[in-house]
Amino acid sequence: MSEGTWSGSLDPACDPGDISADGRANALRLFNLYRWLADLPPVVTEPARDAQAQACALMMDANNSLSHEPPESWKCYSKTGADGARTSNISSGPGVASVLGYLIDPGNESTFGHRRIILSNDLGPIGLGSTGKNGASCMQNIGGTGRAGKAWTAWPPPGAFPMQAYGDRWSSLSDTGWSIQSEDIELEDAEVTITSGGAPLAVDVEPLEGGYGSTNAIRIVPNGWDPEAGQTYSVSVSGIAATIAYDVVFVDCE
């Protein structure tokens, strides 16, 4: 999918410009595809949020660094960009490519903050900004007004799940972990079993910090195994108020 064309420029002009319509549309399309897989409603972008995300992306690219609290000494600093940085997922990569990276979420294993915000009930509208295929990107997503109302959301979710969404060239969900999040179900004492073909598979389970897209969440890490296309993996969660059980069927979409 095309990353689109960026119309701005870096220091000294510091013009945030905009990403072309196809670049923003492709990022949003992929974003909503993953939410659809998780049985969540689509979201739309909003011009004011896009502007924050675009100014944020300019700052990240101009300084070749990432920060949710960029200092005023940064090249191409602006209040709009700083506001965007505080309320966005931020990436050193372009907009379309970054969506999957947020959902794998390497380096954030104690929170899965990027993933959980994307999969949150109250997400939307959002803002998307990028400095093109060789640049940086920001996804403004804090302060949403969505009301999906799901009791819990898992990643990978119940049903068919493409192997192509399981990982990228750098990492996979076997490395970072699967997850379940909920606003109302306390998951701190959850016990998780995963089986395939009736055989139990080893997993490590740990609670995640609250306040990142959901009140409660757990991380489930495959211990010494990877899912295979064409196989079904049955997940059961006990030790909570209401048992959660679902099947994930991995499919190869190539």
C-alpha positions in Angstrom: 0.0 0.0 0.0 1.3 3.4 -0.9 2.6 5.7 1.8 1.5 8.7 -0.2 3.5 11.9 -0.9 4.5 14.5 1.6 4.1 18.1 0.6 6.1 19.7 3.5 9.8 20.2 4.2 12.2 19.8 7.2 14.5 22.4 8.8 15.0 25.3 8.1 11.6 25.7 6.4 9.8 23.5 8.9 6.7 23.2 6.8 4.4 20.4 8.1 2.6 20.3 4.8 0.4 17.3 4.5 0.5 13.7 3.5 -1.4 13.0 0.3 -5.0 11.7 0.5 -4.0 8.2 -0.6 -1.4 7.9 2.1 -3.8 8.9 4.9 -6.6 6.8 3.4 -4.3 3.7 3.2 -3.2 4.1 6.8 -6.8 4.5 7.9 -7.9 1.5 5.8 -5.4 -0.7 7.5 -6.2 0.7 10.9 -9.9 -0.1 10.5 -9.1 -3.6 9.0 -7.4 -4.6 12.2 -10.2 -3.1 14.3 -12.7 -5.1 12.1 -10.8 -8.3 12.8 -11.2 -7.5 16.5 -15.0 -6.9 16.0 -14.6 -3.2 16.7 -16.3 -0.4 14.8 -14.3 1.7 12.3 -13.1 5.2 13.1 -12.7 8.3 11.0 -10.1 11.0 10.9 -10.8 14.6 11.8 -9.0 17.6 10.2 -7.9 19.2 13.5 -6.5 15.9 14.7 -4.8 15.3 11.4 -3.1 18.7 11.7 -1.8 17.9 15.1 -0.5 14.5 13.9 1.1 16.1 10.9 2.9 18.7 12.9 4.0 16.0 15.3 5.4 13.9 12.5 7.4 16.9 11.2 9.0 17.3 14.6 9.9 13.6 15.0 11.4 13.5 11.5 13.3 16.8 11.8 15.0 15.7 15.1 15.4 12.0 14.1 14.0 11.2 17.5 10.8 10.2 19.3 9.3 12.0 22.3 5.8 12.4 23.8 7.1 15.5 25.5 9.3 17.3 22.9 11.2 20.3 24.3 10.9 23.7 22.8 14.5 23.5 21.8 13.7 20.9 19.1 14.0 21.8 15.5 10.6 22.6 13.9 9.0 22.8 17.4 5.3 24.0 17.5 2.6 23.9 20.1 0.4 22.1 17.6 3.0 19.4 17.1 3.7 19.1 20.9 0.0 18.7 21.6 0.0 16.0 18.9 3.0 14.2 20.4 1.4 14.1 23.9 -1.8 12.5 22.5 -0.4 10.2 19.8 1.2 6.9 19.0 4.5 8.1 17.5 6.8 6.2 15.1 10.1 6.7 13.3 8.5 4.9 10.3 5.8 6.1 7.8 2.1 6.0 8.5 1.0 2.8 6.7 3.9 0.6 7.8 3.6 1.8 11.4 0.1 0.5 12.0 1.1 -3.2 12.2 4.1 -2.2 14.3 1.8 -0.5 16.9 -0.2 -3.7 17.2 2.9 -5.9 17.6 4.2 -3.3 20.0 7.8 -4.3 20.7 9.5 -2.5 23.6 6.2 -1.8 25.3 5.6 -5.2 26.8 4.6 -3.8 30.3 1.7 -1.8 28.8 1.0 -2.7 25.2 -0.1 0.9 25.2 -0.1 1.4 21.4 -2.0 -1.8 20.8 -4.6 -1.3 23.5 -5.4 2.3 22.5 -6.0 1.1 18.9 -8.2 -1.6 20.2 -10.0 0.5 22.8 -13.8 0.9 23.1 -13.7 4.7 23.2 -11.4 5.3 20.3 -12.3 7.8 17.5 -12.1 10.1 15.8 -8.3 10.0 15.2 -5.7 12.0 13.4 -3.0 10.7 11.0 0.1 12.5 10.0 3.2 11.4 8.1 6.3 12.8 6.4 6.3 10.2 3.6 7.8 6.8 2.9 11.2 7.6 4.4 9.9 9.8 7.2 8.1 9.6 10.6 4.5 9.4 11.5 2.0 10.2 14.4 -1.4 8.7 15.1 -3.4 11.1 17.2 -5.8 8.9 19.2 -6.2 10.2 22.8 -9.4 11.8 23.9 -11.8 9.7 21.8 -15.5 9.6 22.1 -16.2 6.2 20.7 -18.6 3.8 22.5 -17.9 0.3 21.2 -19.1 -1.3 24.4 -17.3 -4.6 24.1 -16.9 -6.6 27.3 -13.3 -7.7 26.3 -11.1 -7.6 23.3 -8.3 -10.0 22.4 -5.3 -9.8 20.1 -5.1 -11.9 18.1 -8.9 -12.0 18.2 -11.4 -14.8 17.9 -12.0 -16.2 14.4 -9.8 -16.2 11.4 -6.5 -14.2 11.8 -4.0 -13.6 9.0 -0.5 -14.8 9.6 0.6 -11.6 7.8 -0.7 -9.6 10.8 1.1 -11.8 13.3 4.5 -10.2 12.8 6.8 -8.1 10.6 10.5 -8.3 9.7 11.5 -7.2 13.2 9.2 -8.9 15.7 6.0 -11.0 16.1 3.3 -11.6 18.7 5.3 -14.7 19.8 8.0 -12.3 20.9 5.8 -9.5 22.5 2.8 -11.5 23.4 -0.9 -11.9 22.8 -3.3 -9.8 24.9 -6.8 -9.5 26.4 -8.1 -6.1 27.5 -11.3 -5.1 29.3 -12.8 -2.0 30.9 -14.9 -3.9 33.5 -13.4 -7.5 33.9 -10.6 -7.6 36.4 -7.8 -9.7 34.9 -5.1 -9.5 37.4 -5.6 -13.0 38.7 -6.4 -14.5 35.3 -5.2 -18.0 34.4 -4.8 -18.7 30.7 -4.6 -22.0 28.9 -4.1 -22.4 25.1 -4.5 -25.7 23.3 -4.2 -26.8 19.7 -5.4 -30.2 18.6 -6.3 -31.0 22.2 -2.7 -30.5 23.3 -1.8 -27.8 25.9 0.7 -25.2 24.9 3.0 -23.4 27.4 2.3 -19.7 28.0 3.5 -17.1 30.4 0.8 -14.7 31.7 1.3 -11.3 33.4 -1.0 -8.3 34.1 -0.3 -5.1 32.3 -0.4 -1.6 33.7 -3.8 0.1 33.6 -4.7 3.3 31.8 -3.5 2.5 28.3 -6.7 2.1 26.3 -8.3 -0.1 28.9 -8.5 -0.4 32.6 -7.5 -4.0 32.7 -5.3 -6.1 30.5 -3.0 -9.2 30.5 -0.1 -10.3 28.3 0.0 -13.9 27.2 3.4 -15.0 25.8 3.8 -18.2 23.9 6.6 -20.2 25.6 8.6 -22.0 22.9 6.1 -22.3 20.1 4.7 -20.3 17.2 1.2 -20.7 15.6 0.9 -22.3 12.2 -1.4 -21.5 9.4 -4.4 -23.8 9.1 -4.3 -24.6 12.8 -6.9 -23.6 15.5 -5.8 -22.4 18.9 -8.3 -22.5 21.7 -7.9 -19.9 24.5 -9.6 -20.2 27.9 -9.3 -17.7 30.7 -10.4 -18.6 34.2 -9.9 -17.1 37.7 -12.0 -14.1 36.7 -15.7 -13.1 37.1 -16.8 -14.7 33.9 -14.8 -17.3 31.9 -13.5 -16.1 28.6 -13.1 -18.8 25.8 -12.5 -18.4 22.1 -10.8 -20.0 19.1 -8.2 -18.3 16.9 -7.8 -19.8 13.4 -4.6 -18.7 11.7 -4.8 -18.4 7.9 -2.2 -17.6 5.2 -3.6 -14.7 3.1 -0.8 -14.7 0.5 
